[in-house]
Amino acid sequence: MKVLMVCLGNICRSPLAEGILREKARQAGLHWEIDSAGTNGYHTGEAPHHLSQKVARLNGVDISTQRARRFTVDDFQHFDKIYAMAGDVIDDMRRIAGKKFDPNKVDLLMNEVHPGKDQDVPDPWYGPEPGYHEVYKMIDVAANRIIAKYGQPGAGGSTQGQTSGFTPQKSHEQK
């Protein structure tokens, strides 16, 4: 299974989501491809925010080698599931992709925890360290749900990174 996590700058929320899900998939013996991206290019090539790195490290997850990249229309062809951290991120993805936007592949990450509630993962960028801890906790719960949902045999999350059988859930666009 190939999963992409997307936020605005790809330095706070989505690197955490990539790192958390990658670690959980590894622990579950799943050979998934997990990546992250941002809808703006302001931080392309930069490492994750130092507080995202700190909070991840405190939880046994190393995201220090990640580098920010911009979300592209080609991501719709490459990834099976694309999780946005917030509704405005989906709007940006739709604008970037134009007619190639695939609502069947996109959902808000927190809809894995609270289906249909369309809850955003708050952007901790402007706040102090406790906000990064709260974001980590939210993403951690969602990542557990993703592993439980797609990590079982026949659930579409093949342990070999294949994508056959993947059934997308109701997306943000379809509501």
N, C-alpha and C positions, 0 to 999 in steps of 0.2 A: 504494500500500500504506500502511496506517495501522498504526504500531507504537507500543506503550506500554511504557515501562520502569518497573518498580515496585520500591521498597525500603520501608523502614519510615518514615523521616521526609521523604524527597524533598529532602534537602539534601547528601548525600554521594555515594552510588553511582548512583542513578538519574539525577541531573542530569548526571553524567559520561557515563553510557550514552546519554542523549538527545543530548548535545552531540557525542559521538564519532560516533554513527551518523548524525546529521544532517549533519555535515561530510563523512563518507564518501559518503553518498547524494548530496550536492551535487556532490562531485568526480566521481562516476560519472554525473552528469546525470540522476539519479532525482528525481522530484518526489513524494517520500514525505512523509506527515505523521508526524512523530515527536514524542512527548510523554513526560512522566514524571509520576509521582505517588507518594505515600506512603500506607501503610495506616493510619498514625495522623495525627492532625491537629495535632500539637504544634508544627509549624513552618510552618503554612499562611501563605502570603504572604511568607515569608522568602526571601532570596537563598540560593544554594548556599553551603555551608561555605567559609570563606576558603581552606582548603587544597585543596579540590576545585577552586575557581576558579584557584588558583595553578598546580596541576599541569596543568589543562586549558590554561591560557594558555601554559605552558612548552612545550606540545605543539601550539600553534597553534590551539587551540579556545577560543572565547569562550562561557562559560556564565553570564556576569555578569547578563544580563537575565532569566534564568529565575527563576520564583517557585514556591515549593512549593505543591502542592495535594494534596488528599486523594483517594485512589482511591475511585470510586463504582461502584455496580452498573451504571450507564449506560455505563461504559467497555467492558463486554462487547459492547454493541450497536455502539459506535462504532469499535472497533479490530479489525483483522484478526488481529493477533498481540500477545500480552501476555507480556513477559519479566519474570520475578521474579528478584531478585538472590539470594534464599535461600529455603530450604524453609519457614521460618517465615512468610515473606511470602506464600507460596501459601496457607498455613493461614489467615492473616488475610484474604486475598482471598476465600477460600471462605466465611468467616464473614460478611464484609460483603455478599457477593452472594447468599448463601442458595441458593435453588432456581435462581437465574439464573446460577450459576457455570457457565462453559462450559470444561470441561477440554480441549476441542479447540483452544482459542485460547491456552492457558497452557503455558509451559514455563520451566524454569530457564535463564537466559541461558547459563551455561557448558555446557549440554547441546549447544549449537551447536559447541563445541570438543571436548568429550568426551561423545559421545552416550550417554545412559543412566547416566552416572556420578553424576548429581545433585549436582554440586559447587557449593557456595555461593561467591558473591563475598563475601569477608569485609568486615564493616563496619569502616571505618577510624576511625569517630567517636571512640573512646576512645584511639587511639594517636597516635604522632608522624607527621610528614610522610612518611617512607619507606613507610608503609602505604598512603598515597594514591597514591604512584607505582606500587606493586604492583597496586593495584586498577585504575588506569588501564591498565596493560599487559594485564591479564586481559580487561578490557572491550574494549580495542582489538582483540585477537585475535578475540574473539567477534563484534565488529562487522564485521570483515573477512569472517568466515564468512557472516554474514547477507547482506552485499552480494553475495558470490559465489553464494549459494544462491537468493536471491529477486530479485536485480537483473538477471538475464538475461531476454531476451524469452521469454515463455511460462512463466516460472518462478513467476508469480503476483505478482511485485513490479512491477506496471506502472509505466512511466516517467511516466504521467499521473496517478498517485495512485488509479487504479481498483483494484478488488479482485478482479475476476473471475479464476478459475483458481488462487486461493490454496489450497494444500493444506497444512494444519497437520501438523506432525510429531507423533510420539508424545509425549504430555504427561506431566508429573509425576503427574497424577491417574490416568492409565491404567496405571501400572506395577503 
